[in-house]
């Protein structure tokens, strides 16, 4: 083997060993991560068990209450909206009747003078017709 081949072989061997060391570190880090997750998960699980043991309430009742609460709020809001719309309709109906009556009164005020003028004109026409005959 030549000297340059020997150098390349040594360099390649050194890089290969360094790569193996890095790969070994990555593998150890992965195992360490798994162990930490497992320990952490076990700790969290044990904490959850302790919290559950301290709670005297029935789990299903807690879940039912927690889940149904937002729906009760929505149901109440829908009922309020329904009552508000019925109230709005009643107010509009009441107001429209009052407004209609006001419009009738205004219309009568305008029509009465016109009707009186028309009656006067008609009676003048009758009297002038009877004089002409």
C-alpha positions as CSV (number, residue, x, y, z in Angstrom):
1,X,0.0,0.0,0.0
2,X,1.2,3.4,-0.9
3,X,1.7,6.3,1.5
4,X,-1.2,8.3,0.2
5,X,-3.5,5.3,0.4
6,X,-2.4,4.8,4.0
7,X,-3.2,8.5,4.8
8,X,-6.6,8.2,3.2
9,X,-7.3,5.0,5.0
10,X,-6.3,6.4,8.4
11,X,-8.4,9.6,7.8
12,X,-11.4,7.5,6.7
13,X,-11.0,5.2,9.7
14,X,-10.8,8.2,12.1
15,X,-13.9,9.8,10.6
16,X,-15.7,6.4,10.8
17,X,-14.8,6.1,14.5
18,X,-16.0,9.7,15.1
19,X,-19.2,8.9,13.3
20,X,-19.7,5.8,15.4
21,X,-19.1,7.8,18.6
22,X,-21.6,10.4,17.5
23,X,-24.1,7.8,16.6
24,X,-23.6,6.1,19.9
25,X,-24.2,9.4,21.7
26,X,-27.4,10.0,19.7
27,X,-28.6,6.5,20.6
28,X,-27.9,7.1,24.3
29,X,-29.7,10.5,24.1
30,X,-32.7,8.7,22.6
31,X,-32.7,6.1,25.3
32,X,-32.3,8.9,27.9
33,X,-35.2,10.8,26.4
34,X,-37.4,7.7,26.5
35,X,-36.4,7.0,30.1
36,X,-37.2,10.6,31.1
37,X,-40.6,10.5,29.2
38,X,-41.4,7.2,30.9
39,X,-40.5,8.5,34.4
40,X,-42.2,11.8,33.8
41,X,-45.3,10.0,32.4
42,X,-45.3,7.7,35.4
43,X,-45.0,10.6,37.8
44,X,-47.8,12.5,36.0
45,X,-50.0,9.4,36.0
46,X,-49.4,8.9,39.7
47,X,-50.3,12.5,40.4
48,X,-53.5,12.1,38.4
49,X,-54.3,8.9,40.4
50,X,-53.7,10.8,43.7
51,X,-55.9,13.7,42.5
52,X,-58.6,11.3,41.5
53,X,-58.4,9.5,44.9
54,X,-58.8,12.9,46.7
55,X,-61.9,13.8,44.7
56,X,-65.1,12.3,46.3
57,X,-67.3,13.3,43.4
58,X,-68.5,10.9,40.8
59,X,-66.4,11.1,37.7
60,X,-69.4,10.7,35.4
61,X,-71.3,13.5,37.2
62,X,-68.3,15.8,36.9
63,X,-68.0,15.1,33.2
64,X,-71.7,15.5,32.7
65,X,-71.7,18.8,34.5
66,X,-68.6,20.0,32.6
67,X,-70.0,19.0,29.3
68,X,-73.6,20.2,29.8
69,X,-72.7,23.6,31.2
70,X,-71.9,25.3,27.9
71,X,-75.1,23.8,26.4
72,X,-77.1,25.1,29.2
73,X,-75.6,28.6,28.6
74,X,-76.5,28.3,24.9
75,X,-80.0,27.1,25.7
76,X,-80.5,30.0,28.1
77,X,-79.2,32.4,25.4
78,X,-81.4,31.0,22.8
79,X,-84.4,31.3,25.1
80,X,-83.5,34.9,25.9
81,X,-83.1,35.7,22.2
82,X,-86.5,34.1,21.5
83,X,-88.2,36.2,24.2
84,X,-86.4,39.3,23.0
85,X,-87.7,38.7,19.4
86,X,-91.2,38.1,20.7
87,X,-91.0,41.3,22.8
88,X,-89.6,43.2,19.8
89,X,-92.5,42.0,17.6
90,X,-95.0,43.0,20.3
91,X,-93.4,46.5,20.6
92,X,-93.3,46.9,16.8
93,X,-97.0,45.9,16.5
94,X,-98.0,48.3,19.3
95,X,-95.9,51.1,17.9
96,X,-97.2,50.5,14.4
97,X,-100.8,50.7,15.6
98,X,-100.1,53.9,17.3
99,X,-98.2,55.2,14.3
100,X,-101.0,54.2,12.0
101,X,-103.6,56.0,14.2
102,X,-101.4,59.1,14.2
103,X,-101.2,58.9,10.4
104,X,-105.0,58.6,10.2
105,X,-105.4,61.7,12.4
106,X,-102.9,63.7,10.3
107,X,-104.7,62.5,7.1
108,X,-108.1,63.6,8.5
109,X,-106.7,67.0,9.4
110,X,-105.5,67.5,5.8
111,X,-108.6,66.1,4.2
112,X,-111.2,68.0,6.3
113,X,-110.2,71.5,4.9
114,X,-110.1,70.0,1.4
115,X,-113.5,68.4,1.9
116,X,-114.9,71.7,3.2
117,X,-113.5,73.6,0.3
118,X,-115.0,71.0,-2.1
119,X,-118.4,71.2,-0.4
120,X,-118.4,75.1,-0.6
121,X,-117.4,74.9,-4.3
122,X,-120.2,72.4,-5.0
123,X,-122.8,74.5,-3.1
124,X,-121.7,77.6,-5.0
125,X,-121.9,75.7,-8.3
126,X,-125.4,74.5,-7.4
127,X,-126.6,78.0,-6.4
128,X,-125.1,79.5,-9.6
129,X,-126.7,76.8,-11.7
130,X,-130.1,77.3,-10.1
131,X,-129.8,81.1,-10.7
132,X,-128.9,80.5,-14.3
133,X,-131.9,78.3,-14.9
